[in-house]
Amino acid sequence: MSYAKTAILLAGMTGLFLAAGYLVGGQGGMVFAFVIALGMNAFAYWNSDKVVLRMYGARQVDRRTAPELYGLVERLAAQARLPMPKVYIIDNNQPNAFATGRNPENAAVAATTGLLRSLTQEEIAGVMAHELAHVRNRDTLIMTVTATIAGAIGMLANFAMFFGAFGGSRNNPLGIVGVLLVALLAPFAAMLVQMAISRSREYEADRVGAEICGRPIWLASALEKLDRSARQIDNIAAEKNPATAHLFIVNPLHAHKVDSLFSTHPSMSNRVRRLREMAGVAGPWG
């Protein structure tokens, strides 16, 4: 059901982009939007991991430069039957982590220095297992495509504002109304779909990550600590690039997180409760 829901939401995101193109420029606008979407997704497929890692100043490490983290990821990847991903460390005080890459053969996992300082080895194992679950489920590609289309819709909305301001609506089936619909509503609708996809994939990565590390309570404990710290410690790079917030294991922004379509991440209480149920342990989250 989780994969079916994701496929439906991705189809909806693509349909929304094509519809926005049609509302701005008629049939020709829809064809143009389709071509742009293909081009942007091709670029994102090959380069998104490099872009996001560079954006956060991540540095690649190996067995010599970070033996504990590298060895831990190596063991977890073997348990998950995955190729060894590249391992990166980000100099950032906020404890957090993410995975990226177009497929398991070209994957990377990144952890912040804040995470490595504040969590136990067992909790770090839970976090890295969660990120490897994203790799195994190919969520990194799904989220890249989603973010790319959402960005393209935002660009189309800006074009619609310019287009409407100069009265260029001859090919627009709804005239100025269509332009306004794209400019005002399309980005908001795209955000809702993007959030829904992200939330769905986080729940699944928690479940699979708990299976990979073999101790759901390790991940539950890590999430509790990460959630508290993320509320108190700024992540300046993420604040400057909020479109990447969905990549992280916990929301790096200081937004109020509720279990609704308006959050990139599910409610932390729900995530921890599910993991504690897997472990058969009651906890402070109920």
Secondary structure, 3 states (H helix, E strand, C coil): CHHHHHHHHHHHHHHHHHHHHHHHHHHHHHHHHHHHHHHHHHHHHHHHHHHHHHHCCCEEECCCCCHHHHHHHHHHHHHCCCCCCEEEEECCCCCCEEEEECCHHHEEEEEEHHHHHHCCHHHHHHHHHHHHHHHHCCHHHHHHHHHHHHHHHHHHHHHHHHHHHCCCCCCCCCCHHHHHHHHHHHHHHHHHHHHHHHHHHHHHHHHHHHHHHCCHHHHHHHHHHHHHHHHHCCCHHHHHCHHHHHHECCCCCCCCCCCCCCCCCCCHHHHHHHHHHHHCCCCCCC
